[in-house]
Amino acid sequence: MITDEKKVFEELSELLKQAVVLLESRITQIKDKQLSPTISKVNQEADFCLREFQIKSLKTYRDTISFLSNEILNNDQQHHIFLLPNTRKLFDIYARYLHLLKNCHSDNRRALTCIAYQLLLCKDLEDKKAYDELLLSNKDLLDEERYTFVDFANFDYAWYLRHSDLAFRSTRDLFKEDIINKYSNPPVKIFKGQNIVGLYASLSEICHGNPYYYYDTPHNERFWVATVSFMVTSYVINLIDTYFLNKVSPKDFRVWLNNVNKASNSMISIWRSKRKQTA
């Protein structure tokens, strides 16, 4: 077991970089998935929407992990609290995947959910042309599902949230032990995830600049950054493999996960030691 904090985080950083490689592999596999030559126009539109959502989500996730893998090597403890808002982004991406699996009964419904979410961006940018083009490019899907979006002038976040029936649910609704256990076997020893709602809430307060969550004297923020990064990444990859790539715990994931669990013993030992010192 490694007992030097600097060496432990060098090992954790390397494992996060390996996670970047795993995520890149999943992005490539999603891009390269072959469609049946007899697929209908409706299913083509749904597949494109879902594929685009997943690729953009995983690229965002991958690049965030890549950033954190370098930043946790910074030994300036005052620096680490400013990394925590980026870990909330990981939770947000994971939560949207949970919603698509739990609350959408079909790929068509998942695609509609992604379209509605993308339309929010069109509205925020005041881009009516992009709004209309997105709806037109998915006309067959919308007709099949008998779903009609309001026109650009009447579309806003309030309508999306209250009337669309396509809004992503809150993390409070999704981060429940039974849901996580169903869609992402919790395989990382570092953190079992029973109180993800509380952890997410704390990260959100830090992200929103709540002054009562800021301390002049650093605590163990770097350990939390590593913990959340490994925990959520293991959930995301497990979910993608199982439900979107139809693979059960492939070898590259098993090897990485085993190495993470080994490294976690050293991290937890040092973390406990530092907590005793500050108690």
JONOR-V463699 format. One record per helix or strand of 2 or more residues. SS is the DSSP state (H for helix, E for strand). FROM is the first residue (numbers start at 0). LEN is the number of residues. If there is no record, write none. Layout:
SS,FROM,LEN
SS,FROM,LEN
This chain:
H,4,28
H,40,31
H,76,26
H,106,18
H,127,10
H,138,7
H,151,3
H,156,6
H,170,4
H,176,7
H,195,12
H,210,3
H,220,24
H,250,28
